[in-house]
């Protein structure tokens, strides 16, 4: 199995901060009761500041919103994998590999922004609709019914799709061929790593319908080509971010 030679990097996790928020909300439960009993307390001369009531509600809501997508992963049937040293080594190495690919995509995004003045997605949404370029799905990376094989399969398939779509970016920026020609084999290698690891672990291979930029439109103008390249890179960056978070969370189970 071909693996990146990059060393594992200790990444910060959002979990401690989220847990702190939830703990604070739980400790403030008594204050919440005071908030609900506000009028009675005010009549008795014992008041609770309104800001504390608002903070309690915000902490509870924020903790629930941030933690919910990942909490289900703790209940996933991954006990047989979480203690496997080869599996953990695979996760850590490919976390770094994913981080590297994200950095290369960001570099290409800066080139497109500087060269074509295409930097803000909200200004180009109507053109994107005309082009029909969509995000490659990766909902299995944070599904409440999380299954390792489904998540890995979607990461693998998405990497293959973006590997093909980068050809449009290469045509758009032949002067930056070295960046694209680095990205394409890296995406292919990471996809192969995941496929090989799934086979080694005996995980079932799941095949999803091909969506997104695997079949690119015929660009009717150079401007449409530029916008298409912009959205391919923007979508790829979002896909990599979701994949990175899923791999990082698995590594911490």
C-alpha positions as YAML, in Angstrom:
chain: A
units: angstrom
residues:
- id: 1
  name: UNK
  ca: [0.00, 0.00, 0.00]
- id: 2
  name: UNK
  ca: [1.42, 3.34, -1.01]
- id: 3
  name: UNK
  ca: [1.47, 5.77, 1.89]
- id: 4
  name: UNK
  ca: [2.61, 9.36, 2.32]
- id: 5
  name: UNK
  ca: [5.98, 9.68, 4.03]
- id: 6
  name: UNK
  ca: [4.77, 12.69, 5.95]
- id: 7
  name: UNK
  ca: [4.97, 12.38, 9.73]
- id: 8
  name: UNK
  ca: [1.82, 12.51, 11.86]
- id: 9
  name: UNK
  ca: [0.96, 15.95, 13.19]
- id: 10
  name: UNK
  ca: [-0.81, 16.60, 16.44]
- id: 11
  name: UNK
  ca: [-3.95, 18.49, 15.47]
- id: 12
  name: UNK
  ca: [-6.16, 20.46, 17.75]
- id: 13
  name: UNK
  ca: [-9.57, 18.94, 18.26]
- id: 14
  name: UNK
  ca: [-12.77, 20.91, 18.78]
- id: 15
  name: UNK
  ca: [-13.95, 18.38, 21.34]
- id: 16
  name: UNK
  ca: [-12.41, 19.93, 24.51]
- id: 17
  name: UNK
  ca: [-13.92, 23.31, 23.76]
- id: 18
  name: UNK
  ca: [-17.29, 21.78, 22.94]
- id: 19
  name: UNK
  ca: [-17.23, 19.66, 26.09]
- id: 20
  name: UNK
  ca: [-16.41, 22.76, 28.12]
- id: 21
  name: UNK
  ca: [-19.42, 24.52, 26.67]
- id: 22
  name: UNK
  ca: [-21.68, 21.59, 27.48]
- id: 23
  name: UNK
  ca: [-20.28, 21.33, 31.00]
- id: 24
  name: UNK
  ca: [-20.82, 25.02, 31.56]
- id: 25
  name: UNK
  ca: [-24.38, 24.71, 30.32]
- id: 26
  name: UNK
  ca: [-25.01, 21.79, 32.67]
- id: 27
  name: UNK
  ca: [-23.52, 23.65, 35.62]
- id: 28
  name: UNK
  ca: [-25.75, 26.59, 34.79]
- id: 29
  name: UNK
  ca: [-28.91, 24.50, 35.03]
- id: 30
  name: UNK
  ca: [-29.75, 26.04, 38.34]
- id: 31
  name: UNK
  ca: [-29.34, 29.49, 36.84]
- id: 32
  name: UNK
  ca: [-31.73, 28.47, 34.06]
- id: 33
  name: UNK
  ca: [-34.33, 27.70, 36.70]
- id: 34
  name: UNK
  ca: [-33.79, 31.19, 38.07]
- id: 35
  name: UNK
  ca: [-34.28, 32.62, 34.58]
- id: 36
  name: UNK
  ca: [-37.66, 30.89, 34.27]
- id: 37
  name: UNK
  ca: [-38.64, 32.09, 37.74]
- id: 38
  name: UNK
  ca: [-37.52, 35.64, 37.00]
- id: 39
  name: UNK
  ca: [-40.72, 37.54, 37.89]
- id: 40
  name: UNK
  ca: [-41.08, 35.81, 41.25]
- id: 41
  name: UNK
  ca: [-37.46, 36.48, 42.14]
- id: 42
  name: UNK
  ca: [-37.71, 40.09, 41.15]
- id: 43
  name: UNK
  ca: [-40.68, 40.57, 43.46]
- id: 44
  name: UNK
  ca: [-38.63, 39.08, 46.27]
- id: 45
  name: UNK
  ca: [-35.73, 41.38, 45.57]
- id: 46
  name: UNK
  ca: [-33.38, 38.54, 44.52]
- id: 47
  name: UNK
  ca: [-32.66, 39.00, 40.82]
- id: 48
  name: UNK
  ca: [-30.53, 37.09, 38.33]
- id: 49
  name: UNK
  ca: [-28.86, 39.27, 35.63]
- id: 50
  name: UNK
  ca: [-30.47, 38.92, 32.20]
- id: 51
  name: UNK
  ca: [-27.10, 38.43, 30.60]
- id: 52
  name: UNK
  ca: [-26.54, 35.27, 32.66]
- id: 53
  name: UNK
  ca: [-29.89, 33.89, 31.51]
- id: 54
  name: UNK
  ca: [-29.00, 34.56, 27.88]
- id: 55
  name: UNK
  ca: [-25.53, 33.06, 28.28]
- id: 56
  name: UNK
  ca: [-26.98, 29.86, 29.72]
- id: 57
  name: UNK
  ca: [-29.30, 29.41, 26.78]
- id: 58
  name: UNK
  ca: [-26.58, 30.24, 24.23]
- id: 59
  name: UNK
  ca: [-24.09, 27.79, 25.79]
- id: 60
  name: UNK
  ca: [-26.60, 24.96, 25.81]
- id: 61
  name: UNK
  ca: [-27.67, 25.61, 22.22]
- id: 62
  name: UNK
  ca: [-24.14, 26.07, 20.90]
- id: 63
  name: UNK
  ca: [-22.91, 22.91, 22.58]
- id: 64
  name: UNK
  ca: [-25.76, 20.91, 21.10]
- id: 65
  name: UNK
  ca: [-25.32, 22.29, 17.59]
- id: 66
  name: UNK
  ca: [-21.55, 21.80, 17.44]
- id: 67
  name: UNK
  ca: [-21.40, 18.40, 19.09]
- id: 68
  name: UNK
  ca: [-24.41, 16.64, 17.61]
- id: 69
  name: UNK
  ca: [-22.93, 15.67, 14.19]
- id: 70
  name: UNK
  ca: [-19.92, 13.99, 15.82]
- id: 71
  name: UNK
  ca: [-21.47, 12.55, 18.98]
- id: 72
  name: UNK
  ca: [-22.98, 9.68, 16.97]
- id: 73
  name: UNK
  ca: [-19.50, 8.53, 15.97]
- id: 74
  name: UNK
  ca: [-18.71, 7.57, 19.56]
- id: 75
  name: UNK
  ca: [-21.49, 5.02, 19.38]
- id: 76
  name: UNK
  ca: [-20.34, 3.65, 16.05]
- id: 77
  name: UNK
  ca: [-19.26, -0.02, 15.98]
- id: 78
  name: UNK
  ca: [-15.56, 0.78, 15.64]
- id: 79
  name: UNK
  ca: [-14.17, -0.88, 18.75]
- id: 80
  name: UNK
  ca: [-12.47, -3.55, 16.69]
- id: 81
  name: UNK
  ca: [-10.72, -0.86, 14.63]
- id: 82
  name: UNK
  ca: [-9.94, 1.82, 17.21]
- id: 83
  name: UNK
  ca: [-7.33, -0.33, 18.93]
- id: 84
  name: UNK
  ca: [-5.69, -1.55, 15.73]
- id: 85
  name: UNK
  ca: [-2.21, -0.01, 15.46]
- id: 86
  name: UNK
  ca: [-2.04, -0.33, 11.68]
- id: 87
  name: UNK
  ca: [-5.41, 1.38, 11.38]
- id: 88
  name: UNK
  ca: [-4.29, 4.24, 13.64]
- id: 89
  name: UNK
  ca: [-1.05, 4.63, 11.67]
- id: 90
  name: UNK
  ca: [-3.06, 4.75, 8.47]
- id: 91
  name: UNK
  ca: [-5.33, 7.46, 9.90]
- id: 92
  name: UNK
  ca: [-2.51, 9.66, 11.16]
- id: 93
  name: UNK
  ca: [-0.44, 9.43, 7.99]
- id: 94
  name: UNK
  ca: [-3.39, 10.19, 5.78]
- id: 95
  name: UNK
  ca: [-4.48, 13.07, 7.99]
- id: 96
  name: UNK
  ca: [-1.17, 14.68, 7.06]
- id: 97
  name: UNK
  ca: [-1.62, 13.69, 3.44]
- id: 98
  name: UNK
  ca: [-5.06, 15.31, 3.42]
- id: 99
  name: UNK
  ca: [-3.65, 18.43, 5.09]
- id: 100
  name: UNK
  ca: [-1.00, 18.68, 2.37]
- id: 101
  name: UNK
  ca: [-3.57, 18.36, -0.42]
- id: 102
  name: UNK
  ca: [-5.71, 21.04, 1.24]
- id: 103
  name: UNK
  ca: [-2.72, 23.38, 1.24]
- id: 104
  name: UNK
  ca: [-2.06, 22.78, -2.46]
- id: 105
  name: UNK
  ca: [-5.73, 23.41, -3.32]
- id: 106
  name: UNK
  ca: [-5.62, 26.64, -1.30]
- id: 107
  name: UNK
  ca: [-2.54, 27.73, -3.26]
- id: 108
  name: UNK
  ca: [-4.39, 27.19, -6.55]
- id: 109
  name: UNK
  ca: [-7.39, 29.08, -5.20]
- id: 110
  name: UNK
  ca: [-5.14, 32.07, -4.50]
- id: 111
  name: UNK
  ca: [-3.80, 31.91, -8.06]
- id: 112
  name: UNK
  ca: [-7.33, 31.92, -9.51]
- id: 113
  name: UNK
  ca: [-8.31, 34.79, -7.24]
- id: 114
  name: UNK
  ca: [-5.26, 36.89, -8.12]
- id: 115
  name: UNK
  ca: [-5.32, 36.11, -11.85]
- id: 116
  name: UNK
  ca: [-9.02, 36.26, -12.68]
- id: 117
  name: UNK
  ca: [-10.34, 38.28, -9.73]
- id: 118
  name: UNK
  ca: [-12.65, 35.39, -8.85]
- id: 119
  name: UNK
  ca: [-12.58, 35.27, -5.08]
- id: 120
  name: UNK
  ca: [-16.13, 35.33, -3.67]
- id: 121
  name: UNK
  ca: [-18.57, 32.50, -4.23]
- id: 122
  name: UNK
  ca: [-21.67, 34.54, -3.46]
- id: 123
  name: UNK
  ca: [-20.97, 36.76, -6.47]
- id: 124
  name: UNK
  ca: [-20.91, 33.76, -8.84]
- id: 125
  name: UNK
  ca: [-23.80, 31.59, -7.69]
- id: 126
  name: UNK
  ca: [-25.96, 32.25, -10.76]
- id: 127
  name: UNK
  ca: [-23.12, 31.25, -13.08]
- id: 128
  name: UNK
  ca: [-22.56, 28.09, -11.06]
- id: 129
  name: UNK
  ca: [-26.19, 27.12, -11.56]
- id: 130
  name: UNK
  ca: [-25.80, 27.53, -15.32]
- id: 131
  name: UNK
  ca: [-22.67, 25.38, -15.29]
- id: 132
  name: UNK
  ca: [-24.27, 22.66, -13.18]
- id: 133
  name: UNK
  ca: [-21.16, 22.11, -11.06]
- id: 134
  name: UNK
  ca: [-22.15, 20.57, -7.72]
- id: 135
  name: UNK
  ca: [-20.43, 19.40, -4.56]
- id: 136
  name: UNK
  ca: [-19.32, 15.77, -4.46]
- id: 137
  name: UNK
  ca: [-21.27, 14.24, -1.55]
- id: 138
  name: UNK
  ca: [-19.61, 13.24, 1.70]
- id: 139
  name: UNK
  ca: [-22.56, 13.12, 4.09]
- id: 140
  name: UNK
  ca: [-21.41, 9.70, 5.33]
- id: 141
  name: UNK
  ca: [-18.44, 11.44, 6.95]
- id: 142
  name: UNK
  ca: [-20.69, 12.88, 9.65]
- id: 143
  name: UNK
  ca: [-23.84, 10.78, 9.44]
- id: 144
  name: UNK
  ca: [-25.68, 9.85, 12.63]
- id: 145
  name: UNK
  ca: [-25.72, 6.30, 11.27]
- id: 146
  name: UNK
  ca: [-21.97, 6.41, 10.72]
- id: 147
  name: UNK
  ca: [-20.34, 3.39, 9.14]
- id: 148
  name: UNK
  ca: [-16.60, 3.38, 8.51]
- id: 149
  name: UNK
  ca: [-16.89, 1.59, 5.17]
- id: 150
  name: UNK
  ca: [-19.50, 4.07, 3.88]
- id: 151
  name: UNK
  ca: [-17.43, 7.09, 4.92]
- id: 152
  name: UNK
  ca: [-14.20, 5.70, 3.45]
- id: 153
  name: UNK
  ca: [-15.98, 4.74, 0.24]
- id: 154
  name: UNK
  ca: [-17.30, 8.27, -0.24]
- id: 155
  name: UNK
  ca: [-13.87, 9.78, 0.43]
- id: 156
  name: UNK
  ca: [-12.30, 7.38, -2.05]
- id: 157
  name: UNK
  ca: [-14.91, 8.04, -4.75]
- id: 158
  name: UNK
  ca: [-14.80, 11.81, -4.20]
- id: 159
  name: UNK
  ca: [-11.03, 11.91, -4.57]
- id: 160
  name: UNK
  ca: [-11.33, 10.04, -7.86]
- id: 161
  name: UNK
  ca: [-13.95, 12.51, -9.10]
- id: 162
  name: UNK
  ca: [-11.86, 15.56, -8.23]
- id: 163
  name: UNK
  ca: [-8.76, 13.94, -9.72]
- id: 164
  name: UNK
  ca: [-10.58, 13.97, -13.06]
- id: 165
  name: UNK
  ca: [-12.04, 17.46, -12.68]
- id: 166
  name: UNK
  ca: [-8.62, 19.01, -12.04]
- id: 167
  name: UNK
  ca: [-7.96, 18.61, -15.76]
- id: 168
  name: UNK
  ca: [-10.22, 21.63, -16.31]
- id: 169
  name: UNK
  ca: [-8.07, 23.66, -13.90]
- id: 170
  name: UNK
  ca: [-4.92, 22.54, -15.71]
- id: 171
  name: UNK
  ca: [-6.35, 23.81, -19.01]
- id: 172
  name: UNK
  ca: [-7.25, 27.06, -17.31]
- id: 173
  name: UNK
  ca: [-3.82, 27.64, -15.77]
- id: 174
  name: UNK
  ca: [-1.16, 25.85, -17.84]
- id: 175
  name: UNK
  ca: [1.43, 28.12, -16.26]
- id: 176
  name: UNK
  ca: [0.71, 26.48, -12.91]
- id: 177
  name: UNK
  ca: [0.88, 22.95, -14.26]
- id: 178
  name: UNK
  ca: [3.30, 21.89, -11.52]
- id: 179
  name: UNK
  ca: [0.71, 22.57, -8.81]
- id: 180
  name: UNK
  ca: [-2.04, 20.68, -10.62]
- id: 181
  name: UNK
  ca: [0.30, 17.85, -11.57]
- id: 182
  name: UNK
  ca: [1.18, 17.49, -7.89]
- id: 183
  name: UNK
  ca: [-2.45, 17.54, -6.81]
- id: 184
  name: UNK
  ca: [-3.64, 14.88, -9.25]
- id: 185
  name: UNK
  ca: [-1.26, 12.08, -8.17]
- id: 186
  name: UNK
  ca: [-1.71, 13.03, -4.51]
- id: 187
  name: UNK
  ca: [-5.50, 12.69, -4.83]
- id: 188
  name: UNK
  ca: [-5.04, 9.37, -6.66]
- id: 189
  name: UNK
  ca: [-2.59, 8.08, -4.04]
- id: 190
  name: UNK
  ca: [-4.83, 9.00, -1.12]
- id: 191
  name: UNK
  ca: [-7.76, 7.31, -2.83]
- id: 192
  name: UNK
  ca: [-5.64, 4.19, -3.39]
- id: 193
  name: UNK
  ca: [-4.47, 4.25, 0.23]
- id: 194
  name: UNK
  ca: [-8.05, 4.23, 1.44]
- id: 195
  name: UNK
  ca: [-9.06, 1.44, -0.94]
- id: 196
  name: UNK
  ca: [-6.10, -0.69, 0.15]
- id: 197
  name: UNK
  ca: [-6.77, -0.10, 3.83]
- id: 198
  name: UNK
  ca: [-10.41, -1.06, 3.41]
- id: 199
  name: UNK
  ca: [-9.33, -4.32, 1.81]
- id: 200
  name: UNK
  ca: [-6.74, -4.98, 4.54]
- id: 201
  name: UNK
  ca: [-9.35, -4.42, 7.26]
- id: 202
  name: UNK
  ca: [-11.97, -6.50, 5.49]
- id: 203
  name: UNK
  ca: [-14.35, -3.54, 5.18]
- id: 204
  name: UNK
  ca: [-17.06, -3.87, 2.57]
- id: 205
  name: UNK
  ca: [-16.61, -1.68, -0.49]
- id: 206
  name: UNK
  ca: [-19.61, 0.58, -1.07]
- id: 207
  name: UNK
  ca: [-20.13, 2.14, -4.49]
- id: 208
  name: UNK
  ca: [-22.14, 5.35, -4.70]
- id: 209
  name: UNK
  ca: [-23.65, 6.89, -7.84]
- id: 210
  name: UNK
  ca: [-21.24, 9.24, -9.58]
- id: 211
  name: UNK
  ca: [-22.14, 12.85, -8.90]
- id: 212
  name: UNK
  ca: [-20.51, 16.23, -9.08]
- id: 213
  name: UNK
  ca: [-17.63, 17.28, -11.34]
- id: 214
  name: UNK
  ca: [-16.78, 13.82, -12.68]
- id: 215
  name: UNK
  ca: [-18.54, 14.77, -15.94]
- id: 216
  name: UNK
  ca: [-17.73, 18.43, -16.55]
- id: 217
  name: UNK
  ca: [-19.80, 20.68, -18.79]
- id: 218
  name: UNK
  ca: [-18.46, 22.04, -22.05]
- id: 219
  name: UNK
  ca: [-17.56, 25.61, -21.12]
- id: 220
  name: UNK
  ca: [-19.13, 28.03, -23.58]
- id: 221
  name: UNK
  ca: [-16.70, 30.86, -22.87]
- id: 222
  name: UNK
  ca: [-13.39, 31.56, -21.20]
- id: 223
  name: UNK
  ca: [-15.25, 33.28, -18.36]
- id: 224
  name: UNK
  ca: [-17.38, 30.18, -17.77]
- id: 225
  name: UNK
  ca: [-14.19, 28.11, -17.79]
- id: 226
  name: UNK
  ca: [-12.65, 30.40, -15.19]
- id: 227
  name: UNK
  ca: [-15.73, 30.25, -12.96]
- id: 228
  name: UNK
  ca: [-15.88, 26.48, -13.41]
- id: 229
  name: UNK
  ca: [-12.28, 26.15, -12.27]
- id: 230
  name: UNK
  ca: [-13.00, 28.40, -9.31]
- id: 231
  name: UNK
  ca: [-15.91, 26.25, -8.11]
- id: 232
  name: UNK
  ca: [-14.08, 22.97, -8.71]
- id: 233
  name: UNK
  ca: [-11.35, 24.14, -6.33]
- id: 234
  name: UNK
  ca: [-13.82, 25.62, -3.81]
- id: 235
  name: UNK
  ca: [-15.84, 22.39, -3.74]
- id: 236
  name: UNK
  ca: [-12.70, 20.27, -3.51]
- id: 237
  name: UNK
  ca: [-11.51, 22.30, -0.53]
- id: 238
  name: UNK
  ca: [-14.82, 21.77, 1.30]
- id: 239
  name: UNK
  ca: [-14.72, 18.06, 0.52]
- id: 240
  name: UNK
  ca: [-11.19, 17.77, 1.91]
- id: 241
  name: UNK
  ca: [-12.16, 19.66, 5.06]
- id: 242
  name: UNK
  ca: [-15.00, 17.22, 5.76]
- id: 243
  name: UNK
  ca: [-12.76, 14.24, 5.01]
- id: 244
  name: UNK
  ca: [-10.06, 15.65, 7.30]
- id: 245
  name: UNK
  ca: [-12.51, 16.08, 10.19]
- id: 246
  name: UNK
  ca: [-13.85, 12.56, 9.77]
- id: 247
  name: UNK
  ca: [-10.35, 11.01, 9.75]
- id: 248
  name: UNK
  ca: [-9.25, 13.13, 12.70]
- id: 249
  name: UNK
  ca: [-12.25, 12.10, 14.76]
- id: 250
  name: UNK
  ca: [-11.69, 8.43, 14.00]
- id: 251
  name: UNK
  ca: [-8.07, 8.80, 15.07]
- id: 252
  name: UNK
  ca: [-9.21, 10.08, 18.47]
- id: 253
  name: UNK
  ca: [-11.72, 7.33, 19.24]
...
